[in-house]
Amino acid sequence: MMAKLPKPPGYTETHEKRSERIHGLLDRVRPDRRPQIEKRLAQVPRSLRANYLRTVTGTRSMKLRCKMFCLECCGWQKDEVAQCTAKACPLWEIRPCQTAKSKST
């Protein structure tokens, strides 16, 4: 189980609801996968944690799963996904955040 962190200044009820939502999503994860997912979740930017959990629990579309995979691969940097050069990746043709220039190459 994730340790509770002290509440930062400016913490609101919205943060509390988001935290409850994330813990609710974590409860859907199979017990054998949970330790690895919690470890990885600590590396995910806060703004993307709920989407990350929705993808690993299978409650989101394949499009979002591809987006989260690409973001994770590129260190959670949207700009890097658009500039991806890993053309051997099976998701390269359908990766999100493509620029017009990278689509034509």
The first five atom37 places (N, CA, C, CB, O) and aatype in JSON, in Angstrom:
{
  "aatype": [12, 12, 0, 11, 10, 14, 11, 14, 14, 7, 18, 16, 6, 16, 8, 6, 11, 1, 15, 6, 1, 9, 8, 7, 10, 10, 3, 1, 19, 1, 14, 3, 1, 1, 14, 5, 9, 6, 11, 1, 10, 0, 5, 19, 14, 1, 15, 10, 1, 0, 2, 18, 10, 1, 16, 19, 16, 7, 16, 1, 15, 12, 11, 10, 1, 4, 11, 12, 13, 4, 10, 6, 4, 4, 7, 17, 5, 11, 3, 6, 19, 0, 5, 4, 16, 0, 11, 0, 4, 14, 10, 17, 6, 9, 1, 14, 4, 5, 16, 0, 11, 15, 11, 15, 16],
  "atom_mask": [
    [1, 1, 1, 1, 1],
    [1, 1, 1, 1, 1],
    [1, 1, 1, 1, 1],
    [1, 1, 1, 1, 1],
    [1, 1, 1, 1, 1],
    [1, 1, 1, 1, 1],
    [1, 1, 1, 1, 1],
    [1, 1, 1, 1, 1],
    [1, 1, 1, 1, 1],
    [1, 1, 1, 0, 1],
    [1, 1, 1, 1, 1],
    [1, 1, 1, 1, 1],
    [1, 1, 1, 1, 1],
    [1, 1, 1, 1, 1],
    [1, 1, 1, 1, 1],
    [1, 1, 1, 1, 1],
    [1, 1, 1, 1, 1],
    [1, 1, 1, 1, 1],
    [1, 1, 1, 1, 1],
    [1, 1, 1, 1, 1],
    [1, 1, 1, 1, 1],
    [1, 1, 1, 1, 1],
    [1, 1, 1, 1, 1],
    [1, 1, 1, 0, 1],
    [1, 1, 1, 1, 1],
    [1, 1, 1, 1, 1],
    [1, 1, 1, 1, 1],
    [1, 1, 1, 1, 1],
    [1, 1, 1, 1, 1],
    [1, 1, 1, 1, 1],
    [1, 1, 1, 1, 1],
    [1, 1, 1, 1, 1],
    [1, 1, 1, 1, 1],
    [1, 1, 1, 1, 1],
    [1, 1, 1, 1, 1],
    [1, 1, 1, 1, 1],
    [1, 1, 1, 1, 1],
    [1, 1, 1, 1, 1],
    [1, 1, 1, 1, 1],
    [1, 1, 1, 1, 1],
    [1, 1, 1, 1, 1],
    [1, 1, 1, 1, 1],
    [1, 1, 1, 1, 1],
    [1, 1, 1, 1, 1],
    [1, 1, 1, 1, 1],
    [1, 1, 1, 1, 1],
    [1, 1, 1, 1, 1],
    [1, 1, 1, 1, 1],
    [1, 1, 1, 1, 1],
    [1, 1, 1, 1, 1],
    [1, 1, 1, 1, 1],
    [1, 1, 1, 1, 1],
    [1, 1, 1, 1, 1],
    [1, 1, 1, 1, 1],
    [1, 1, 1, 1, 1],
    [1, 1, 1, 1, 1],
    [1, 1, 1, 1, 1],
    [1, 1, 1, 0, 1],
    [1, 1, 1, 1, 1],
    [1, 1, 1, 1, 1],
    [1, 1, 1, 1, 1],
    [1, 1, 1, 1, 1],
    [1, 1, 1, 1, 1],
    [1, 1, 1, 1, 1],
    [1, 1, 1, 1, 1],
    [1, 1, 1, 1, 1],
    [1, 1, 1, 1, 1],
    [1, 1, 1, 1, 1],
    [1, 1, 1, 1, 1],
    [1, 1, 1, 1, 1],
    [1, 1, 1, 1, 1],
    [1, 1, 1, 1, 1],
    [1, 1, 1, 1, 1],
    [1, 1, 1, 1, 1],
    [1, 1, 1, 0, 1],
    [1, 1, 1, 1, 1],
    [1, 1, 1, 1, 1],
    [1, 1, 1, 1, 1],
    [1, 1, 1, 1, 1],
    [1, 1, 1, 1, 1],
    [1, 1, 1, 1, 1],
    [1, 1, 1, 1, 1],
    [1, 1, 1, 1, 1],
    [1, 1, 1, 1, 1],
    [1, 1, 1, 1, 1],
    [1, 1, 1, 1, 1],
    [1, 1, 1, 1, 1],
    [1, 1, 1, 1, 1],
    [1, 1, 1, 1, 1],
    [1, 1, 1, 1, 1],
    [1, 1, 1, 1, 1],
    [1, 1, 1, 1, 1],
    [1, 1, 1, 1, 1],
    [1, 1, 1, 1, 1],
    [1, 1, 1, 1, 1],
    [1, 1, 1, 1, 1],
    [1, 1, 1, 1, 1],
    [1, 1, 1, 1, 1],
    [1, 1, 1, 1, 1],
    [1, 1, 1, 1, 1],
    [1, 1, 1, 1, 1],
    [1, 1, 1, 1, 1],
    [1, 1, 1, 1, 1],
    [1, 1, 1, 1, 1],
    [1, 1, 1, 1, 1]
  ],
  "atom_positions": [
    [[0.83, -1.18, 0.0], [0.0, 0.0, 0.0], [0.88, 1.24, 0.0], [-0.95, 0.0, 1.21], [1.92, 1.28, 0.66]],
    [[0.46, 2.25, -0.73], [1.25, 3.47, -0.82], [1.2, 4.22, 0.5], [0.75, 4.37, -1.97], [0.15, 4.3, 1.14]],
    [[2.34, 4.77, 0.89], [2.41, 5.54, 2.13], [1.74, 6.89, 1.93], [3.87, 5.71, 2.59], [1.84, 7.48, 0.85]],
    [[1.07, 7.36, 2.95], [0.44, 8.68, 2.87], [1.51, 9.75, 3.08], [-0.7, 8.83, 3.92], [2.27, 9.71, 4.04]],
    [[1.53, 10.68, 2.16], [2.48, 11.79, 2.24], [1.82, 12.96, 2.96], [2.96, 12.21, 0.84], [0.59, 13.08, 2.96]],
    [[2.63, 13.83, 3.59], [2.04, 15.01, 4.23], [1.38, 15.9, 3.18], [3.1, 15.8, 5.02], [1.85, 15.99, 2.04]],
    [[0.3, 16.56, 3.57], [-0.41, 17.41, 2.64], [0.36, 18.72, 2.44], [-1.85, 17.7, 3.15], [0.71, 19.4, 3.41]],
    [[0.62, 19.08, 1.17], [1.37, 20.31, 0.9], [0.5, 21.54, 1.13], [1.9, 20.31, -0.53], [-0.73, 21.43, 1.19]],
    [[1.13, 22.72, 1.25], [0.34, 23.95, 1.39], [-0.56, 24.11, 0.18], [1.27, 25.19, 1.56], [-0.16, 23.81, -0.94]],
    [[-1.77, 24.58, 0.39], [-2.71, 24.77, -0.71], [-3.49, 23.51, -1.05], [0.0, 0.0, 0.0], [-4.22, 23.49, -2.04]],
    [[-3.34, 22.48, -0.25], [-4.04, 21.22, -0.48], [-5.54, 21.45, -0.31], [-3.53, 20.11, 0.49], [-5.97, 22.07, 0.66]],
    [[-6.33, 20.95, -1.24], [-7.78, 21.15, -1.19], [-8.51, 19.82, -1.21], [-8.26, 22.03, -2.36], [-7.89, 18.76, -1.34]],
    [[-9.81, 19.89, -1.08], [-10.64, 18.69, -1.15], [-10.54, 18.02, -2.52], [-12.09, 19.02, -0.83], [-10.68, 16.8, -2.63]],
    [[-10.3, 18.82, -3.55], [-10.15, 18.26, -4.89], [-8.99, 17.27, -4.91], [-9.93, 19.39, -5.93], [-9.07, 16.21, -5.52]],
    [[-7.9, 17.65, -4.24], [-6.75, 16.75, -4.16], [-7.13, 15.46, -3.42], [-5.56, 17.44, -3.44], [-6.71, 14.37, -3.8]],
    [[-7.93, 15.61, -2.38], [-8.36, 14.45, -1.61], [-9.21, 13.51, -2.48], [-9.15, 14.9, -0.36], [-9.04, 12.29, -2.43]],
    [[-10.12, 14.08, -3.26], [-10.95, 13.26, -4.14], [-10.11, 12.56, -5.19], [-12.02, 14.12, -4.81], [-10.35, 11.39, -5.5]],
    [[-9.11, 13.27, -5.75], [-8.23, 12.67, -6.75], [-7.47, 11.5, -6.13], [-7.24, 13.72, -7.32], [-7.32, 10.45, -6.75]],
    [[-6.99, 11.69, -4.9], [-6.26, 10.63, -4.21], [-7.15, 9.42, -3.98], [-5.71, 11.15, -2.88], [-6.72, 8.28, -4.17]],
    [[-8.4, 9.66, -3.57], [-9.34, 8.55, -3.37], [-9.61, 7.82, -4.67], [-10.66, 9.06, -2.78], [-9.69, 6.59, -4.7]],
    [[-9.74, 8.57, -5.76], [-9.99, 7.97, -7.07], [-8.81, 7.08, -7.47], [-10.22, 9.07, -8.14], [-9.0, 5.97, -7.97]],
    [[-7.61, 7.57, -7.25], [-6.41, 6.81, -7.61], [-6.33, 5.54, -6.77], [-5.14, 7.66, -7.42], [-6.02, 4.47, -7.3]],
    [[-6.61, 5.63, -5.48], [-6.58, 4.43, -4.64], [-7.68, 3.45, -5.04], [-6.72, 4.8, -3.15], [-7.5, 2.24, -4.95]],
    [[-8.83, 3.98, -5.48], [-9.89, 3.11, -5.97], [-9.47, 2.36, -7.21], [0.0, 0.0, 0.0], [-9.79, 1.18, -7.38]],
    [[-8.75, 3.03, -8.09], [-8.24, 2.38, -9.3], [-7.18, 1.35, -8.95], [-7.67, 3.41, -10.27], [-7.12, 0.28, -9.56]],
    [[-6.34, 1.66, -7.96], [-5.31, 0.7, -7.54], [-5.93, -0.58, -6.99], [-4.4, 1.33, -6.47], [-5.35, -1.66, -7.13]],
    [[-7.1, -0.47, -6.38], [-7.77, -1.65, -5.85], [-8.2, -2.61, -6.95], [-8.98, -1.24, -5.03], [-8.42, -3.8, -6.68]],
    [[-8.32, -2.13, -8.18], [-8.73, -2.98, -9.31], [-7.57, -3.78, -9.9], [-9.35, -2.13, -10.4], [-7.78, -4.7, -10.68]],
    [[-6.35, -3.44, -9.52], [-5.16, -4.1, -10.05], [-5.0, -5.47, -9.4], [-3.89, -3.23, -9.82], [-5.19, -5.62, -8.19]],
    [[-4.64, -6.45, -10.22], [-4.39, -7.79, -9.68], [-3.28, -7.71, -8.64], [-4.01, -8.8, -10.81], [-2.31, -6.99, -8.83]],
    [[-3.41, -8.45, -7.54], [-2.42, -8.38, -6.45], [-0.99, -8.69, -6.9], [-2.81, -9.33, -5.37], [-0.05, -8.11, -6.36]],
    [[-0.8, -9.59, -7.86], [0.55, -9.93, -8.29], [1.2, -8.81, -9.11], [0.52, -11.21, -9.11], [2.43, -8.77, -9.23]],
    [[0.41, -7.9, -9.67], [0.94, -6.78, -10.46], [1.1, -5.51, -9.64], [0.04, -6.5, -11.65], [1.84, -4.6, -10.01]],
    [[0.41, -5.45, -8.52], [0.33, -4.2, -7.75], [1.68, -3.63, -7.32], [-0.5, -4.42, -6.54], [1.87, -2.42, -7.47]],
    [[2.62, -4.41, -6.79], [3.9, -3.81, -6.37], [4.64, -3.11, -7.52], [4.8, -4.88, -5.77], [5.19, -2.03, -7.33]],
    [[4.66, -3.74, -8.69], [5.35, -3.13, -9.83], [4.63, -1.86, -10.29], [5.46, -4.13, -10.99], [5.26, -0.87, -10.65]],
    [[3.31, -1.91, -10.29], [2.54, -0.75, -10.74], [2.7, 0.41, -9.76], [1.05, -1.12, -10.9], [2.82, 1.56, -10.18]],
    [[2.69, 0.13, -8.46], [2.9, 1.19, -7.47], [4.28, 1.81, -7.63], [2.72, 0.64, -6.05], [4.44, 3.02, -7.5]],
    [[5.27, 0.98, -7.9], [6.64, 1.49, -8.09], [6.69, 2.4, -9.32], [7.64, 0.31, -8.25], [7.28, 3.48, -9.27]],
    [[6.09, 1.96, -10.4], [6.07, 2.76, -11.62], [5.24, 4.01, -11.44], [5.53, 1.94, -12.78], [5.58, 5.07, -11.97]],
    [[4.14, 3.91, -10.7], [3.25, 5.04, -10.47], [3.98, 6.2, -9.78], [2.05, 4.61, -9.62], [3.65, 7.36, -10.01]],
    [[4.95, 5.88, -8.95], [5.72, 6.93, -8.28], [6.53, 7.76, -9.28], [6.67, 6.3, -7.24], [6.9, 8.9, -8.98]],
    [[6.8, 7.22, -10.46], [7.58, 7.93, -11.49], [6.69, 8.72, -12.45], [8.43, 6.94, -12.28], [7.18, 9.56, -13.2]],
    [[5.39, 8.45, -12.43], [4.44, 9.09, -13.35], [4.1, 10.48, -12.82], [3.15, 8.23, -13.52], [3.84, 10.63, -11.62]],
    [[4.1, 11.5, -13.68], [3.69, 12.84, -13.23], [2.26, 12.79, -12.65], [3.76, 13.86, -14.4], [1.41, 12.05, -13.14]],
    [[2.03, 13.58, -11.62], [0.72, 13.56, -10.95], [-0.44, 13.74, -11.9], [0.67, 14.63, -9.91], [-1.47, 13.08, -11.75]],
    [[-0.29, 14.61, -12.88], [-1.4, 14.9, -13.79], [-1.77, 13.7, -14.65], [-1.04, 16.07, -14.67], [-2.86, 13.68, -15.23]],
    [[-0.89, 12.72, -14.76], [-1.14, 11.56, -15.62], [-1.41, 10.27, -14.84], [0.02, 11.35, -16.53], [-1.67, 9.23, -15.44]],
    [[-1.34, 10.32, -13.52], [-1.47, 9.09, -12.72], [-2.81, 8.39, -12.9], [-1.26, 9.41, -11.26], [-2.85, 7.17, -13.04]],
    [[-3.9, 9.13, -12.89], [-5.2, 8.49, -13.04], [-5.33, 7.81, -14.4], [-6.33, 9.51, -12.85], [-5.82, 6.69, -14.49]],
    [[-4.89, 8.49, -15.45], [-4.94, 7.88, -16.79], [-4.03, 6.65, -16.86], [-4.52, 8.9, -17.87], [-4.4, 5.65, -17.48]],
    [[-2.87, 6.72, -16.23], [-1.96, 5.57, -16.22], [-2.66, 4.37, -15.56], [-0.64, 5.92, -15.47], [-2.63, 3.27, -16.1]],
    [[-3.28, 4.6, -14.41], [-3.96, 3.5, -13.72], [-5.14, 2.98, -14.52], [-4.43, 3.96, -12.36], [-5.4, 1.78, -14.52]],
    [[-5.86, 3.87, -15.2], [-6.97, 3.41, -16.03], [-6.48, 2.53, -17.17], [-7.75, 4.61, -16.58], [-7.17, 1.59, -17.58]],
    [[-5.32, 2.82, -17.68], [-4.81, 2.0, -18.78], [-4.34, 0.64, -18.29], [-3.66, 2.72, -19.5], [-4.57, -0.37, -18.95]],
    [[-3.68, 0.58, -17.13], [-3.21, -0.72, -16.65], [-4.34, -1.58, -16.1], [-2.15, -0.52, -15.58], [-4.19, -2.8, -15.99]],
    [[-5.47, -0.97, -15.76], [-6.61, -1.77, -15.31], [-7.55, -2.11, -16.45], [-7.37, -1.04, -14.22], [-8.52, -2.84, -16.26]],
    [[-7.26, -1.59, -17.64], [-8.06, -1.93, -18.81], [-9.37, -1.18, -18.93], [0.0, 0.0, 0.0], [-10.28, -1.63, -19.62]],
    [[-9.48, -0.04, -18.25], [-10.74, 0.7, -18.29], [-10.68, 1.88, -19.26], [-11.08, 1.19, -16.91], [-11.57, 2.73, -19.23]],
    [[-9.68, 1.94, -20.1], [-9.58, 3.02, -21.08], [-9.34, 2.44, -22.47], [-8.44, 4.01, -20.7], [-9.02, 1.26, -22.62]],
    [[-9.49, 3.3, -23.46], [-9.38, 2.87, -24.85], [-7.95, 2.49, -25.23], [-9.89, 3.97, -25.77], [-6.99, 2.83, -24.54]],
    [[-7.85, 1.79, -26.34], [-6.54, 1.41, -26.85], [-5.75, 2.66, -27.25], [-6.69, 0.46, -28.06], [-4.52, 2.69, -27.12]],
    [[-6.44, 3.68, -27.72], [-5.76, 4.93, -28.1], [-5.05, 5.55, -26.89], [-6.78, 5.93, -28.69], [-3.9, 5.97, -27.0]],
    [[-5.72, 5.59, -25.75], [-5.09, 6.14, -24.54], [-3.96, 5.24, -24.08], [-6.12, 6.32, -23.41], [-2.94, 5.72, -23.58]],
    [[-4.11, 3.94, -24.23], [-3.04, 3.02, -23.85], [-1.78, 3.28, -24.67], [-3.49, 1.56, -24.02], [-0.67, 3.29, -24.14]],
    [[-1.96, 3.5, -25.98], [-0.83, 3.82, -26.84], [-0.18, 5.13, -26.42], [-1.27, 3.89, -28.31], [1.05, 5.24, -26.37]],
    [[-1.01, 6.11, -26.12], [-0.5, 7.42, -25.7], [0.33, 7.28, -24.42], [-1.66, 8.41, -25.48], [1.42, 7.84, -24.33]],
    [[-0.18, 6.55, -23.44], [0.53, 6.39, -22.18], [1.83, 5.6, -22.38], [-0.36, 5.69, -21.15], [2.84, 5.9, -21.75]],
    [[1.8, 4.6, -23.25], [3.01, 3.83, -23.54], [4.08, 4.73, -24.13], [2.71, 2.67, -24.5], [5.24, 4.7, -23.7]],
    [[3.69, 5.55, -25.12], [4.65, 6.45, -25.77], [5.19, 7.49, -24.79], [4.0, 7.14, -26.97], [6.38, 7.78, -24.79]],
    [[4.32, 8.04, -23.97], [4.77, 9.03, -22.98], [5.75, 8.41, -22.0], [3.57, 9.62, -22.23], [6.76, 9.01, -21.66]],
    [[5.45, 7.2, -21.54], [6.34, 6.52, -20.61], [7.7, 6.25, -21.27], [5.71, 5.2, -20.12], [8.75, 6.45, -20.66]],
    [[7.66, 5.79, -22.51], [8.88, 5.48, -23.24], [9.76, 6.72, -23.4], [8.54, 4.9, -24.61], [10.99, 6.62, -23.37]],
    [[9.13, 7.87, -23.58], [9.85, 9.13, -23.81], [10.01, 9.95, -22.54], [9.13, 9.96, -24.86], [10.19, 11.16, -22.61]],
    [[9.95, 9.31, -21.39], [10.18, 10.01, -20.13], [9.11, 11.03, -19.79], [0.0, 0.0, 0.0], [9.39, 12.04, -19.16]],
    [[7.87, 10.76, -20.21], [6.71, 11.6, -19.92], [6.81, 12.99, -20.56], [6.55, 11.74, -18.44], [6.18, 13.93, -20.08]],
    [[7.6, 13.12, -21.64], [7.77, 14.38, -22.34], [7.01, 14.34, -23.66], [9.27, 14.68, -22.59], [7.4, 13.62, -24.58]],
    [[5.91, 15.11, -23.75], [5.07, 15.11, -24.94], [5.87, 15.51, -26.19], [3.88, 16.05, -24.75], [5.68, 14.93, -27.26]],
    [[6.77, 16.49, -26.06], [7.59, 16.93, -27.2], [8.43, 15.79, -27.76], [8.5, 18.1, -26.78], [8.63, 15.67, -28.97]],
    [[8.93, 14.95, -26.86], [9.78, 13.83, -27.28], [8.98, 12.79, -28.06], [10.43, 13.17, -26.06], [9.52, 12.16, -28.97]],
    [[7.72, 12.61, -27.72], [6.88, 11.66, -28.46], [6.74, 12.12, -29.91], [5.49, 11.51, -27.8], [6.84, 11.31, -30.84]],
    [[6.52, 13.41, -30.09], [6.37, 13.95, -31.44], [7.66, 13.8, -32.25], [5.96, 15.43, -31.38], [7.62, 13.68, -33.47]],
    [[8.8, 13.82, -31.58], [10.09, 13.73, -32.27], [10.69, 12.33, -32.22], [11.07, 14.72, -31.66], [11.88, 12.15, -32.5]],
    [[9.91, 11.35, -31.87], [10.39, 9.98, -31.72], [11.09, 9.49, -32.98], [9.23, 9.04, -31.36], [10.61, 9.7, -34.1]],
    [[12.21, 8.83, -32.8], [12.97, 8.29, -33.93], [13.04, 6.76, -33.9], [14.38, 8.87, -33.93], [13.74, 6.15, -34.7]],
    [[12.3, 6.15, -32.97], [12.32, 4.68, -32.84], [11.38, 4.06, -33.87], [11.91, 4.25, -31.41], [10.32, 3.56, -33.52]],
    [[11.78, 4.09, -35.11], [10.92, 3.61, -36.2], [10.69, 2.11, -36.17], [11.52, 3.99, -37.53], [9.8, 1.62, -36.87]],
    [[11.45, 1.38, -35.39], [11.23, -0.07, -35.25], [10.13, -0.38, -34.24], [12.53, -0.76, -34.84], [9.69, -1.52, -34.14]],
    [[9.7, 0.62, -33.48], [8.64, 0.43, -32.5], [7.33, 0.1, -33.22], [8.47, 1.7, -31.6], [7.0, 0.76, -34.21]],
    [[6.59, -0.9, -32.76], [5.33, -1.25, -33.42], [4.29, -0.14, -33.35], [4.77, -2.51, -32.79], [3.35, -0.13, -34.15]],
    [[4.43, 0.79, -32.43], [3.46, 1.88, -32.28], [3.88, 3.15, -33.0], [3.24, 2.18, -30.83], [3.17, 4.15, -32.95]],
    [[5.03, 3.13, -33.68], [5.56, 4.37, -34.25], [4.58, 5.03, -35.22], [6.86, 4.09, -34.96], [4.43, 6.25, -35.18]],
    [[3.94, 4.28, -36.07], [3.01, 4.85, -37.06], [1.76, 5.46, -36.42], [2.61, 3.79, -38.05], [1.17, 6.38, -36.99]],
    [[1.37, 4.96, -35.27], [0.13, 5.45, -34.66], [0.39, 6.27, -33.4], [-0.78, 4.29, -34.32], [-0.54, 6.58, -32.66]],
    [[1.63, 6.62, -33.14], [1.95, 7.34, -31.92], [1.23, 8.68, -31.88], [3.46, 7.55, -31.81], [0.97, 9.29, -32.92]],
    [[0.89, 9.14, -30.67], [0.2, 10.42, -30.54], [1.19, 11.58, -30.68], [-0.53, 10.5, -29.18], [2.4, 11.38, -30.71]],
    [[0.65, 12.77, -30.78], [1.46, 14.0, -30.77], [2.38, 14.12, -31.97], [2.27, 14.07, -29.52], [3.4, 14.8, -31.89]],
    [[2.06, 13.5, -33.07], [2.91, 13.58, -34.25], [2.81, 14.97, -34.88], [2.53, 12.5, -35.28], [1.74, 15.58, -34.89]],
    [[3.92, 15.44, -35.39], [3.9, 16.69, -36.14], [3.68, 16.34, -37.62], [5.23, 17.5, -35.94], [3.89, 15.2, -38.02]],
    [[3.27, 17.3, -38.41], [3.04, 17.05, -39.84], [4.32, 16.56, -40.51], [2.54, 18.32, -40.53], [4.27, 15.69, -41.38]],
    [[5.45, 17.13, -40.11], [6.74, 16.75, -40.7], [7.06, 15.28, -40.38], [7.87, 17.67, -40.18], [7.48, 14.54, -41.27]],
    [[6.86, 14.85, -39.14], [7.2, 13.48, -38.78], [6.23, 12.47, -39.38], [7.23, 13.33, -37.28], [6.59, 11.31, -39.57]],
    [[4.99, 12.88, -39.68], [4.04, 11.97, -40.32], [4.45, 11.66, -41.74], [2.63, 12.56, -40.3], [4.21, 10.56, -42.24]],
    [[5.06, 12.62, -42.41], [5.42, 12.43, -43.82], [6.72, 11.7, -44.01], [5.49, 13.75, -44.51], [7.01, 11.23, -45.12]],
    [[7.55, 11.57, -42.95], [8.84, 10.89, -43.08], [8.75, 9.44, -42.73], [9.87, 11.53, -42.22], [9.75, 8.73, -42.8]]
  ]
}
